[in-house]
């Protein structure tokens, strides 16, 4: 039997994507539910007399909320990575070398 080793970069990238995309997906689902429980999609007018079905409006709103959630989660992940990198550099500089 051979042991299969996962590449660390692929594993960390997939983990980062799931860390960003899963919370944004949940946020989008909740946001669309709240938005369309308050607003009927039939009363929305988009550029005049463009007729869109309810499903299309739900889908567009869901993907807009998902993208916005992914941007905010991605920025949070980016700031956390920078923070960890700065902490690691600070720790390395302050640790006495033997």
Biopython code that builds the backbone (N, CA, C, O; Angstrom):
import numpy as np
from Bio.PDB.StructureBuilder import StructureBuilder

atoms = [
    (1, "UNK", "N", (0.836, -1.177, 0.000)),
    (1, "UNK", "CA", (0.000, 0.000, 0.000)),
    (1, "UNK", "C", (0.887, 1.248, 0.000)),
    (1, "UNK", "O", (1.895, 1.318, 0.703)),
    (2, "UNK", "N", (0.492, 2.200, -0.786)),
    (2, "UNK", "CA", (1.234, 3.458, -0.827)),
    (2, "UNK", "C", (0.420, 4.533, -0.143)),
    (2, "UNK", "O", (-0.806, 4.576, -0.248)),
    (3, "UNK", "N", (1.117, 5.386, 0.548)),
    (3, "UNK", "CA", (0.457, 6.517, 1.201)),
    (3, "UNK", "C", (0.378, 7.673, 0.220)),
    (3, "UNK", "O", (1.372, 8.048, -0.402)),
    (4, "UNK", "N", (-0.799, 8.224, 0.092)),
    (4, "UNK", "CA", (-0.986, 9.369, -0.793)),
    (4, "UNK", "C", (-0.903, 10.626, 0.064)),
    (4, "UNK", "O", (-1.651, 10.792, 1.028)),
    (5, "UNK", "N", (0.022, 11.509, -0.309)),
    (5, "UNK", "CA", (0.189, 12.764, 0.418)),
    (5, "UNK", "C", (-0.474, 13.880, -0.360)),
    (5, "UNK", "O", (-0.222, 14.058, -1.552)),
    (6, "UNK", "N", (-1.311, 14.620, 0.310)),
    (6, "UNK", "CA", (-1.936, 15.771, -0.325)),
    (6, "UNK", "C", (-0.958, 16.925, -0.339)),
    (6, "UNK", "O", (-0.218, 17.149, 0.618)),
    (7, "UNK", "N", (-0.968, 17.642, -1.425)),
    (7, "UNK", "CA", (-0.124, 18.826, -1.507)),
    (7, "UNK", "C", (-0.663, 19.869, -0.529)),
    (7, "UNK", "O", (-1.860, 20.153, -0.507)),
    (8, "UNK", "N", (0.215, 20.423, 0.261)),
    (8, "UNK", "CA", (-0.205, 21.380, 1.292)),
    (8, "UNK", "C", (-0.852, 22.624, 0.695)),
    (8, "UNK", "O", (-1.788, 23.170, 1.279)),
    (9, "UNK", "N", (-0.368, 23.081, -0.464)),
    (9, "UNK", "CA", (-0.941, 24.295, -1.036)),
    (9, "UNK", "C", (-2.357, 24.050, -1.535)),
    (9, "UNK", "O", (-3.220, 24.914, -1.383)),
    (10, "UNK", "N", (-2.610, 22.890, -2.125)),
    (10, "UNK", "CA", (-3.963, 22.564, -2.589)),
    (10, "UNK", "C", (-4.893, 22.431, -1.396)),
    (10, "UNK", "O", (-6.021, 22.921, -1.426)),
    (11, "UNK", "N", (-4.422, 21.770, -0.349)),
    (11, "UNK", "CA", (-5.241, 21.596, 0.845)),
    (11, "UNK", "C", (-5.547, 22.936, 1.496)),
    (11, "UNK", "O", (-6.689, 23.187, 1.881)),
    (12, "UNK", "N", (-4.550, 23.798, 1.626)),
    (12, "UNK", "CA", (-4.784, 25.087, 2.274)),
    (12, "UNK", "C", (-5.650, 25.995, 1.403)),
    (12, "UNK", "O", (-6.446, 26.774, 1.927)),
    (13, "UNK", "N", (-5.504, 25.904, 0.068)),
    (13, "UNK", "CA", (-6.339, 26.717, -0.812)),
    (13, "UNK", "C", (-7.795, 26.269, -0.742)),
    (13, "UNK", "O", (-8.697, 27.104, -0.670)),
    (14, "UNK", "N", (-8.029, 24.965, -0.761)),
    (14, "UNK", "CA", (-9.408, 24.480, -0.678)),
    (14, "UNK", "C", (-10.024, 24.805, 0.680)),
    (14, "UNK", "O", (-11.216, 25.097, 0.778)),
    (15, "UNK", "N", (-9.209, 24.752, 1.710)),
    (15, "UNK", "CA", (-9.704, 25.107, 3.043)),
    (15, "UNK", "C", (-10.055, 26.592, 3.112)),
    (15, "UNK", "O", (-11.066, 26.974, 3.702)),
    (16, "UNK", "N", (-9.210, 27.423, 2.505)),
    (16, "UNK", "CA", (-9.472, 28.857, 2.477)),
    (16, "UNK", "C", (-10.750, 29.165, 1.692)),
    (16, "UNK", "O", (-11.560, 29.990, 2.113)),
    (17, "UNK", "N", (-10.923, 28.496, 0.547)),
    (17, "UNK", "CA", (-12.137, 28.716, -0.243)),
    (17, "UNK", "C", (-13.381, 28.310, 0.534)),
    (17, "UNK", "O", (-14.385, 29.022, 0.501)),
    (18, "UNK", "N", (-13.336, 27.194, 1.221)),
    (18, "UNK", "CA", (-14.499, 26.774, 2.005)),
    (18, "UNK", "C", (-14.735, 27.709, 3.189)),
    (18, "UNK", "O", (-15.878, 27.959, 3.569)),
    (19, "UNK", "N", (-13.660, 28.219, 3.765)),
    (19, "UNK", "CA", (-13.791, 29.167, 4.870)),
    (19, "UNK", "C", (-14.447, 30.455, 4.401)),
    (19, "UNK", "O", (-15.162, 31.098, 5.169)),
    (20, "UNK", "N", (-14.218, 30.838, 3.165)),
    (20, "UNK", "CA", (-14.796, 32.067, 2.633)),
    (20, "UNK", "C", (-16.184, 31.824, 2.046)),
    (20, "UNK", "O", (-17.110, 32.589, 2.314)),
    (21, "UNK", "N", (-16.337, 30.770, 1.250)),
    (21, "UNK", "CA", (-17.580, 30.584, 0.497)),
    (21, "UNK", "C", (-18.738, 30.027, 1.317)),
    (21, "UNK", "O", (-19.890, 30.383, 1.069)),
    (22, "UNK", "N", (-18.458, 29.166, 2.282)),
    (22, "UNK", "CA", (-19.564, 28.577, 3.055)),
    (22, "UNK", "C", (-20.296, 29.615, 3.903)),
    (22, "UNK", "O", (-21.524, 29.666, 3.841)),
    (23, "UNK", "N", (-19.609, 30.447, 4.692)),
    (23, "UNK", "CA", (-20.350, 31.467, 5.456)),
    (23, "UNK", "C", (-21.074, 32.463, 4.552)),
    (23, "UNK", "O", (-22.170, 32.919, 4.879)),
    (24, "UNK", "N", (-20.463, 32.798, 3.418)),
    (24, "UNK", "CA", (-21.133, 33.738, 2.519)),
    (24, "UNK", "C", (-22.369, 33.105, 1.883)),
    (24, "UNK", "O", (-23.351, 33.800, 1.624)),
    (25, "UNK", "N", (-22.333, 31.797, 1.629)),
    (25, "UNK", "CA", (-23.507, 31.090, 1.116)),
    (25, "UNK", "C", (-24.642, 31.124, 2.139)),
    (25, "UNK", "O", (-25.789, 31.409, 1.796)),
    (26, "UNK", "N", (-24.312, 30.833, 3.389)),
    (26, "UNK", "CA", (-25.331, 30.857, 4.438)),
    (26, "UNK", "C", (-25.899, 32.259, 4.633)),
    (26, "UNK", "O", (-27.103, 32.433, 4.819)),
    (27, "UNK", "N", (-25.020, 33.251, 4.587)),
    (27, "UNK", "CA", (-25.463, 34.638, 4.722)),
    (27, "UNK", "C", (-26.387, 35.029, 3.578)),
    (27, "UNK", "O", (-27.391, 35.709, 3.792)),
    (28, "UNK", "N", (-26.054, 34.603, 2.365)),
    (28, "UNK", "CA", (-26.894, 34.915, 1.206)),
    (28, "UNK", "C", (-28.270, 34.260, 1.336)),
    (28, "UNK", "O", (-29.288, 34.884, 1.038)),
    (29, "UNK", "N", (-28.299, 33.014, 1.775)),
    (29, "UNK", "CA", (-29.585, 32.321, 1.923)),
    (29, "UNK", "C", (-30.463, 33.017, 2.952)),
    (29, "UNK", "O", (-31.658, 33.209, 2.725)),
    (30, "UNK", "N", (-29.878, 33.392, 4.077)),
    (30, "UNK", "CA", (-30.649, 34.078, 5.119)),
    (30, "UNK", "C", (-31.083, 35.461, 4.647)),
    (30, "UNK", "O", (-32.216, 35.874, 4.894)),
    (31, "UNK", "N", (-30.186, 36.181, 3.967)),
    (31, "UNK", "CA", (-30.502, 37.536, 3.495)),
    (31, "UNK", "C", (-31.636, 37.528, 2.480)),
    (31, "UNK", "O", (-32.534, 38.368, 2.539)),
    (32, "UNK", "N", (-31.594, 36.575, 1.543)),
    (32, "UNK", "CA", (-32.664, 36.491, 0.548)),
    (32, "UNK", "C", (-33.986, 36.139, 1.226)),
    (32, "UNK", "O", (-35.035, 36.674, 0.867)),
    (33, "UNK", "N", (-33.932, 35.248, 2.198)),
    (33, "UNK", "CA", (-35.151, 34.896, 2.922)),
    (33, "UNK", "C", (-35.753, 36.083, 3.645)),
    (33, "UNK", "O", (-36.967, 36.286, 3.614)),
    (34, "UNK", "N", (-34.914, 36.862, 4.292)),
    (34, "UNK", "CA", (-35.409, 38.049, 5.003)),
    (34, "UNK", "C", (-35.904, 39.102, 4.028)),
    (34, "UNK", "O", (-36.970, 39.684, 4.226)),
    (35, "UNK", "N", (-35.120, 39.353, 2.958)),
    (35, "UNK", "CA", (-35.497, 40.385, 1.995)),
    (35, "UNK", "C", (-36.851, 40.086, 1.351)),
    (35, "UNK", "O", (-37.716, 40.959, 1.280)),
    (36, "UNK", "N", (-37.030, 38.852, 0.882)),
    (36, "UNK", "CA", (-38.259, 38.551, 0.166)),
    (36, "UNK", "C", (-39.409, 38.149, 1.083)),
    (36, "UNK", "O", (-40.517, 37.898, 0.608)),
    (37, "UNK", "N", (-39.165, 38.085, 2.374)),
    (37, "UNK", "CA", (-40.297, 37.986, 3.287)),
    (37, "UNK", "C", (-40.874, 39.381, 3.561)),
    (37, "UNK", "O", (-42.018, 39.514, 3.993)),
    (38, "UNK", "N", (-40.066, 40.417, 3.303)),
    (38, "UNK", "CA", (-40.519, 41.797, 3.492)),
    (38, "UNK", "C", (-40.983, 42.446, 2.186)),
    (38, "UNK", "O", (-41.871, 43.299, 2.199)),
    (39, "UNK", "N", (-40.387, 42.047, 1.063)),
    (39, "UNK", "CA", (-40.671, 42.674, -0.229)),
    (39, "UNK", "C", (-41.134, 41.610, -1.213)),
    (39, "UNK", "O", (-40.517, 40.551, -1.331)),
    (40, "UNK", "N", (-42.207, 41.894, -1.906)),
    (40, "UNK", "CA", (-42.703, 40.988, -2.942)),
    (40, "UNK", "C", (-41.904, 41.246, -4.227)),
    (40, "UNK", "O", (-41.828, 42.393, -4.668)),
    (41, "UNK", "N", (-41.309, 40.219, -4.836)),
    (41, "UNK", "CA", (-40.507, 40.462, -6.038)),
    (41, "UNK", "C", (-41.314, 40.981, -7.228)),
    (41, "UNK", "O", (-40.739, 41.554, -8.154)),
    (42, "UNK", "N", (-42.611, 40.795, -7.219)),
    (42, "UNK", "CA", (-43.434, 41.291, -8.326)),
    (42, "UNK", "C", (-43.559, 42.812, -8.329)),
    (42, "UNK", "O", (-43.831, 43.406, -9.373)),
    (43, "UNK", "N", (-43.365, 43.446, -7.180)),
    (43, "UNK", "CA", (-43.493, 44.904, -7.134)),
    (43, "UNK", "C", (-42.182, 45.607, -7.484)),
    (43, "UNK", "O", (-42.156, 46.829, -7.625)),
    (44, "UNK", "N", (-41.103, 44.851, -7.625)),
    (44, "UNK", "CA", (-39.833, 45.451, -8.016)),
    (44, "UNK", "C", (-39.850, 45.781, -9.499)),
    (44, "UNK", "O", (-40.269, 44.959, -10.314)),
    (45, "UNK", "N", (-39.405, 46.961, -9.849)),
    (45, "UNK", "CA", (-39.298, 47.328, -11.265)),
    (45, "UNK", "C", (-37.817, 47.519, -11.593)),
    (45, "UNK", "O", (-37.098, 48.260, -10.924)),
    (46, "UNK", "N", (-37.399, 46.833, -12.631)),
    (46, "UNK", "CA", (-36.001, 46.904, -13.035)),
    (46, "UNK", "C", (-35.947, 47.555, -14.402)),
    (46, "UNK", "O", (-36.390, 46.963, -15.386)),
    (47, "UNK", "N", (-35.418, 48.752, -14.479)),
    (47, "UNK", "CA", (-35.273, 49.513, -15.730)),
    (47, "UNK", "C", (-36.582, 49.571, -16.516)),
    (47, "UNK", "O", (-36.630, 49.223, -17.696)),
    (48, "UNK", "N", (-37.600, 50.000, -15.865)),
    (48, "UNK", "CA", (-38.862, 50.201, -16.566)),
    (48, "UNK", "C", (-39.749, 48.979, -16.619)),
    (48, "UNK", "O", (-40.161, 48.459, -15.582)),
    (49, "UNK", "N", (-40.044, 48.518, -17.818)),
    (49, "UNK", "CA", (-41.025, 47.453, -17.995)),
    (49, "UNK", "C", (-40.403, 46.096, -18.289)),
    (49, "UNK", "O", (-41.011, 45.301, -19.005)),
    (50, "UNK", "N", (-39.246, 45.803, -17.779)),
    (50, "UNK", "CA", (-38.637, 44.493, -17.987)),
    (50, "UNK", "C", (-39.342, 43.493, -17.084)),
    (50, "UNK", "O", (-39.381, 43.660, -15.865)),
    (51, "UNK", "N", (-39.898, 42.454, -17.692)),
    (51, "UNK", "CA", (-40.632, 41.443, -16.934)),
    (51, "UNK", "C", (-39.707, 40.280, -16.590)),
    (51, "UNK", "O", (-39.210, 39.596, -17.484)),
    (52, "UNK", "N", (-39.481, 40.061, -15.333)),
    (52, "UNK", "CA", (-38.678, 38.934, -14.871)),
    (52, "UNK", "C", (-39.525, 38.072, -13.949)),
    (52, "UNK", "O", (-40.333, 38.581, -13.172)),
    (53, "UNK", "N", (-39.332, 36.772, -14.042)),
    (53, "UNK", "CA", (-40.096, 35.886, -13.166)),
    (53, "UNK", "C", (-39.548, 35.970, -11.743)),
    (53, "UNK", "O", (-38.442, 36.457, -11.510)),
    (54, "UNK", "N", (-40.338, 35.492, -10.818)),
    (54, "UNK", "CA", (-39.923, 35.518, -9.416)),
    (54, "UNK", "C", (-38.649, 34.711, -9.192)),
    (54, "UNK", "O", (-37.785, 35.119, -8.415)),
    (55, "UNK", "N", (-38.527, 33.583, -9.857)),
    (55, "UNK", "CA", (-37.350, 32.725, -9.678)),
    (55, "UNK", "C", (-36.088, 33.441, -10.144)),
    (55, "UNK", "O", (-35.041, 33.323, -9.508)),
    (56, "UNK", "N", (-36.173, 34.177, -11.240)),
    (56, "UNK", "CA", (-35.020, 34.925, -11.741)),
    (56, "UNK", "C", (-34.623, 36.007, -10.746)),
    (56, "UNK", "O", (-33.437, 36.206, -10.483)),
    (57, "UNK", "N", (-35.593, 36.695, -10.202)),
    (57, "UNK", "CA", (-35.303, 37.751, -9.221)),
    (57, "UNK", "C", (-34.697, 37.154, -7.955)),
    (57, "UNK", "O", (-33.749, 37.709, -7.400)),
    (58, "UNK", "N", (-35.241, 36.024, -7.497)),
    (58, "UNK", "CA", (-34.666, 35.341, -6.334)),
    (58, "UNK", "C", (-33.221, 34.932, -6.610)),
    (58, "UNK", "O", (-32.351, 35.103, -5.757)),
    (59, "UNK", "N", (-32.969, 34.398, -7.791)),
    (59, "UNK", "CA", (-31.625, 33.932, -8.141)),
    (59, "UNK", "C", (-30.628, 35.078, -8.219)),
    (59, "UNK", "O", (-29.515, 34.979, -7.703)),
    (60, "UNK", "N", (-31.035, 36.170, -8.869)),
    (60, "UNK", "CA", (-30.146, 37.333, -8.973)),
    (60, "UNK", "C", (-29.823, 37.877, -7.587)),
    (60, "UNK", "O", (-28.665, 38.163, -7.282)),
    (61, "UNK", "N", (-30.837, 38.018, -6.758)),
    (61, "UNK", "CA", (-30.613, 38.535, -5.404)),
    (61, "UNK", "C", (-29.709, 37.598, -4.606)),
    (61, "UNK", "O", (-28.825, 38.055, -3.881)),
    (62, "UNK", "N", (-29.929, 36.286, -4.739)),
    (62, "UNK", "CA", (-29.101, 35.330, -4.013)),
    (62, "UNK", "C", (-27.640, 35.458, -4.412)),
    (62, "UNK", "O", (-26.764, 35.494, -3.548)),
    (63, "UNK", "N", (-27.365, 35.527, -5.725)),
    (63, "UNK", "CA", (-25.979, 35.614, -6.165)),
    (63, "UNK", "C", (-25.349, 36.955, -5.819)),
    (63, "UNK", "O", (-24.151, 37.016, -5.542)),
    (64, "UNK", "N", (-26.126, 38.025, -5.830)),
    (64, "UNK", "CA", (-25.591, 39.324, -5.398)),
    (64, "UNK", "C", (-25.202, 39.268, -3.924)),
    (64, "UNK", "O", (-24.115, 39.708, -3.549)),
    (65, "UNK", "N", (-26.089, 38.727, -3.085)),
    (65, "UNK", "CA", (-25.764, 38.601, -1.663)),
    (65, "UNK", "C", (-24.590, 37.648, -1.444)),
    (65, "UNK", "O", (-23.772, 37.871, -0.552)),
    (66, "UNK", "N", (-24.500, 36.590, -2.250)),
    (66, "UNK", "CA", (-23.396, 35.636, -2.100)),
    (66, "UNK", "C", (-22.067, 36.298, -2.452)),
    (66, "UNK", "O", (-21.071, 36.096, -1.756)),
    (67, "UNK", "N", (-22.044, 37.081, -3.521)),
    (67, "UNK", "CA", (-20.812, 37.771, -3.908)),
    (67, "UNK", "C", (-20.414, 38.784, -2.835)),
    (67, "UNK", "O", (-19.242, 38.875, -2.470)),
    (68, "UNK", "N", (-21.385, 39.542, -2.330)),
    (68, "UNK", "CA", (-21.066, 40.508, -1.274)),
    (68, "UNK", "C", (-20.541, 39.809, -0.016)),
    (68, "UNK", "O", (-19.592, 40.277, 0.612)),
    (69, "UNK", "N", (-21.166, 38.690, 0.342)),
    (69, "UNK", "CA", (-20.695, 37.932, 1.493)),
    (69, "UNK", "C", (-19.314, 37.345, 1.265)),
    (69, "UNK", "O", (-18.496, 37.313, 2.185)),
    (70, "UNK", "N", (-19.040, 36.876, 0.038)),
    (70, "UNK", "CA", (-17.722, 36.324, -0.275)),
    (70, "UNK", "C", (-16.644, 37.401, -0.222)),
    (70, "UNK", "O", (-15.522, 37.145, 0.214)),
    (71, "UNK", "N", (-16.991, 38.607, -0.668)),
    (71, "UNK", "CA", (-16.020, 39.710, -0.599)),
    (71, "UNK", "C", (-15.690, 40.034, 0.849)),
    (71, "UNK", "O", (-14.520, 40.192, 1.198)),
    (72, "UNK", "N", (-16.709, 40.134, 1.692)),
    (72, "UNK", "CA", (-16.431, 40.463, 3.090)),
    (72, "UNK", "C", (-15.696, 39.329, 3.802)),
    (72, "UNK", "O", (-14.792, 39.586, 4.597)),
    (73, "UNK", "N", (-16.067, 38.088, 3.530)),
    (73, "UNK", "CA", (-15.365, 36.958, 4.149)),
    (73, "UNK", "C", (-13.936, 36.858, 3.633)),
    (73, "UNK", "O", (-13.017, 36.533, 4.386)),
    (74, "UNK", "N", (-13.753, 37.138, 2.345)),
    (74, "UNK", "CA", (-12.410, 37.112, 1.770)),
    (74, "UNK", "C", (-11.513, 38.186, 2.361)),
    (74, "UNK", "O", (-10.335, 37.949, 2.627)),
    (75, "UNK", "N", (-12.080, 39.372, 2.565)),
    (75, "UNK", "CA", (-11.287, 40.435, 3.196)),
    (75, "UNK", "C", (-10.925, 40.083, 4.636)),
    (75, "UNK", "O", (-9.822, 40.375, 5.098)),
    (76, "UNK", "N", (-11.853, 39.463, 5.330)),
    (76, "UNK", "CA", (-11.555, 39.022, 6.694)),
    (76, "UNK", "C", (-10.448, 37.976, 6.697)),
    (76, "UNK", "O", (-9.534, 38.041, 7.519)),
    (77, "UNK", "N", (-10.524, 37.011, 5.779)),
    (77, "UNK", "CA", (-9.481, 35.986, 5.687)),
    (77, "UNK", "C", (-8.140, 36.607, 5.322)),
    (77, "UNK", "O", (-7.104, 36.200, 5.847)),
    (78, "UNK", "N", (-8.153, 37.593, 4.425)),
    (78, "UNK", "CA", (-6.917, 38.267, 4.045)),
    (78, "UNK", "C", (-6.299, 38.993, 5.228)),
    (78, "UNK", "O", (-5.089, 38.932, 5.442)),
    (79, "UNK", "N", (-7.138, 39.682, 5.993)),
    (79, "UNK", "CA", (-6.621, 40.393, 7.160)),
    (79, "UNK", "C", (-6.097, 39.422, 8.212)),
    (79, "UNK", "O", (-5.102, 39.712, 8.877)),
    (80, "UNK", "N", (-6.747, 38.287, 8.370)),
    (80, "UNK", "CA", (-6.274, 37.286, 9.331)),
    (80, "UNK", "C", (-4.930, 36.704, 8.894)),
    (80, "UNK", "O", (-4.053, 36.480, 9.728)),
    (81, "UNK", "N", (-4.762, 36.461, 7.601)),
    (81, "UNK", "CA", (-3.484, 35.938, 7.106)),
    (81, "UNK", "C", (-2.373, 36.945, 7.320)),
    (81, "UNK", "O", (-1.274, 36.577, 7.735)),
    (82, "UNK", "N", (-2.646, 38.221, 7.040)),
    (82, "UNK", "CA", (-1.632, 39.246, 7.243)),
    (82, "UNK", "C", (-1.292, 39.371, 8.714)),
    (82, "UNK", "O", (-0.131, 39.558, 9.078)),
    (83, "UNK", "N", (-2.318, 39.266, 9.571)),
    (83, "UNK", "CA", (-2.091, 39.366, 11.008)),
    (83, "UNK", "C", (-1.218, 38.211, 11.480)),
    (83, "UNK", "O", (-0.281, 38.418, 12.251)),
    (84, "UNK", "N", (-1.514, 37.007, 11.030)),
    (84, "UNK", "CA", (-0.716, 35.849, 11.424)),
    (84, "UNK", "C", (0.711, 35.969, 10.921)),
    (84, "UNK", "O", (1.652, 35.603, 11.625)),
    (85, "UNK", "N", (0.879, 36.483, 9.698)),
    (85, "UNK", "CA", (2.216, 36.640, 9.146)),
    (85, "UNK", "C", (2.998, 37.660, 9.966)),
    (85, "UNK", "O", (4.171, 37.440, 10.267)),
    (86, "UNK", "N", (2.364, 38.769, 10.328)),
    (86, "UNK", "CA", (3.043, 39.785, 11.124)),
    (86, "UNK", "C", (3.375, 39.253, 12.508)),
    (86, "UNK", "O", (4.443, 39.555, 13.040)),
    (87, "UNK", "N", (2.480, 38.464, 13.107)),
    (87, "UNK", "CA", (2.772, 37.886, 14.413)),
    (87, "UNK", "C", (3.928, 36.908, 14.326)),
    (87, "UNK", "O", (4.778, 36.865, 15.216)),
    (88, "UNK", "N", (3.965, 36.122, 13.261)),
    (88, "UNK", "CA", (5.057, 35.158, 13.098)),
    (88, "UNK", "C", (6.383, 35.881, 12.933)),
    (88, "UNK", "O", (7.393, 35.455, 13.492)),
    (89, "UNK", "N", (6.393, 36.976, 12.167)),
    (89, "UNK", "CA", (7.623, 37.743, 11.991)),
    (89, "UNK", "C", (8.045, 38.358, 13.314)),
    (89, "UNK", "O", (9.229, 38.346, 13.653)),
    (90, "UNK", "N", (7.085, 38.897, 14.070)),
    (90, "UNK", "CA", (7.401, 39.504, 15.366)),
    (90, "UNK", "C", (7.946, 38.453, 16.328)),
    (90, "UNK", "O", (8.920, 38.706, 17.037)),
    (91, "UNK", "N", (7.333, 37.293, 16.356)),
    (91, "UNK", "CA", (7.808, 36.230, 17.245)),
    (91, "UNK", "C", (9.200, 35.776, 16.839)),
    (91, "UNK", "O", (10.054, 35.545, 17.695)),
    (92, "UNK", "N", (9.433, 35.649, 15.543)),
    (92, "UNK", "CA", (10.752, 35.229, 15.072)),
    (92, "UNK", "C", (11.821, 36.261, 15.411)),
    (92, "UNK", "O", (12.956, 35.897, 15.719)),
    (93, "UNK", "N", (11.479, 37.522, 15.359)),
    (93, "UNK", "CA", (12.462, 38.569, 15.664)),
    (93, "UNK", "C", (12.768, 38.639, 17.151)),
    (93, "UNK", "O", (13.896, 38.943, 17.542)),
    (94, "UNK", "N", (11.774, 38.360, 17.979)),
    (94, "UNK", "CA", (11.989, 38.489, 19.424)),
    (94, "UNK", "C", (12.541, 37.213, 20.054)),
    (94, "UNK", "O", (13.053, 37.247, 21.173)),
    (95, "UNK", "N", (12.439, 36.086, 19.343)),
    (95, "UNK", "CA", (12.941, 34.833, 19.899)),
    (95, "UNK", "C", (14.464, 34.817, 19.801)),
    (95, "UNK", "O", (15.017, 34.992, 18.715)),
    (96, "UNK", "N", (15.139, 34.610, 20.919)),
    (96, "UNK", "CA", (16.603, 34.561, 20.868)),
    (96, "UNK", "C", (17.066, 33.299, 20.147)),
    (96, "UNK", "O", (16.531, 32.211, 20.359)),
    (97, "UNK", "N", (18.063, 33.468, 19.300)),
    (97, "UNK", "CA", (18.593, 32.329, 18.566)),
    (97, "UNK", "C", (19.699, 31.685, 19.396)),
    (97, "UNK", "O", (20.542, 32.375, 19.968)),
    (98, "UNK", "N", (19.684, 30.340, 19.453)),
    (98, "UNK", "CA", (20.718, 29.674, 20.237)),
    (98, "UNK", "C", (21.783, 29.083, 19.367)),
    (98, "UNK", "O", (22.732, 28.484, 19.873)),
]
sb = StructureBuilder()
sb.init_structure("model")
sb.init_model(0)
sb.init_chain("A")
sb.init_seg("    ")
for serial, (resi, resn, name, xyz) in enumerate(atoms, 1):
    if name == "N":
        sb.init_residue(resn, " ", resi, " ")
    sb.init_atom(name, np.array(xyz, "f"), 0.0, 1.0, " ", f" {name:<3s}", serial, name[0])
structure = sb.get_structure()
